[in-house]
Amino acid sequence: MKIKDDIIYVGVNDHEIDLFEGQFDVPNGMAYNSYVIIDEKTAVLDTVDARFGSEWLANTEKALGGKSPDYLIVQHMEPDHSANIKNFIEKYPSAKIVGNEKTFNMINNFFDIDLGDNKTVVSDGGTLSLGKHTLTFVFAPMVHWPEVMVTYDSTDKILFSADGFGKFGALDADEDWACEARRYYFGIVARFGAQVQSLLKKASALDISTICPLHGPVLTENLGYYLGLYDTWSSYKVESEGVVIAYTSVYGHTKEAVEMLEKKLLEKGCPKVTVTDLARDDMPEAVEDAFRYGKLVLATTTYNGGIFPFMHTFINELTEKNYQNRTIAFIENGSWVPTAAKAMKAMFEKSKNITFAENVVSIKSAVKQVNIDEIEALAGELCR
């Protein structure tokens, strides 16, 4: 696949994988992207996952058309992009490896190889001329590893964005970009919003017509849409108005209260209500929704003096990813002493700009009239 006449896609699709990074369900697989720039000097940008080394090397050899590459540019050392560095060196021993100091420290950690003089250490803002193409390296530490850098080709106005603007799903998957890009972002990058904001600020100074990420499709149209979403996500702003209800229920009474609240919210004209059973539904999708919408209801039982395990995990996922700028409400259940609301609220004590709903639904075992009244009041508060 040609990105431009002299820039060729040499990545691979992975339909063998079940869990990305050992935790994210990827029913439509993953793409590991790599690119070749053909010029007076020829550069390859990144490798692919270890299981696809032979396919990637064959793609690269075909794109090179008999030439020997001068450079392998390593933007990110996570193994799904760096696993074939040693294989590349063995096939093309005269090529120089391009990276920053942290890149080479990680290469030494991953591989038992001596690059000798075959390495080019670049600085933030440093350039590399291939002939017609001049590449500028922009450091992006902690987006989402410390060695990450992106590469800007000023000739074709292409930003090779490393893991930025990536998504779950192989390139032959027919699916909405935003849904899987959002789940990818909030699953993997969300903790590092400040660092993403810093990268976006640097990118705003560049004239970009194409974004080439390491996962997902090459982006060539309506770039303001993608950049706008990344700005919203990385600044923890509300993307869409709506209410997410995330719950756990042991014997069905908490679920009953959740269903009542959902009905009341819709009756009162709430634009969007999403309900997630944390014990059964996909946890990363629940995290994605919690960051997408502005209001979150947490409903769970008092359990072992604390809260139900799936709810505890979910809240940890949110707080570890810097959940902020949201309204949170609680539904608790307990047969003798309901304390779940207090325990859940305490888990957000270090979170920024959280508004807690005044109304709390507190159930003692089963839903009673007093709880129905509390649900009515909470629905009214959330729909203001």
Salt bridges, closest charged atoms under 4 A:
ASP6 OD2 - LYS132 NZ 2.98
ASP6 OD2 - HIS133 NE2 2.70
ASP14 OD2 - ARG51 NH2 2.45
GLU16 OE1 - ARG51 NH1 3.22
ASP49 OD2 - ARG51 NE 3.06
GLU61 OE1 - LYS91 NZ 3.78
GLU78 OE1 - HIS76 NE2 2.94
GLU78 OE1 - HIS144 NE2 3.08
ASP80 OD2 - HIS81 NE2 3.28
ASP80 OD2 - HIS215 NE2 2.97
ASP124 OD2 - LYS202 NZ 3.45
GLU147 OE2 - HIS76 ND1 2.77
ASP153 OD2 - HIS133 ND1 2.85
ASP156 OD2 - HIS133 ND1 3.85
ASP163 OD2 - HIS76 NE2 3.23
ASP163 OD1 - HIS81 NE2 2.95
ASP163 OD2 - HIS144 NE2 2.97
ASP163 OD1 - HIS215 NE2 3.66
ASP172 OD1 - HIS15 NE2 2.83
GLU175 OE2 - LYS167 NZ 2.62
GLU180 OE2 - ARG183 NH2 2.88
ASP207 OD2 - LYS157 NZ 2.92
ASP231 OD2 - LYS237 NZ 3.58
GLU239 OE2 - ARG182 NH2 2.75
GLU267 OE1 - LYS264 NZ 4.00
ASP277 OD2 - ARG280 NH1 2.87
ASP282 OD2 - ARG183 NH1 3.73
GLU288 OE2 - ARG182 NH1 3.02
GLU317 OE1 - LYS321 NZ 2.80
GLU376 OE1 - LYS264 NZ 2.92
GLU376 OE2 - LYS268 NZ 2.84
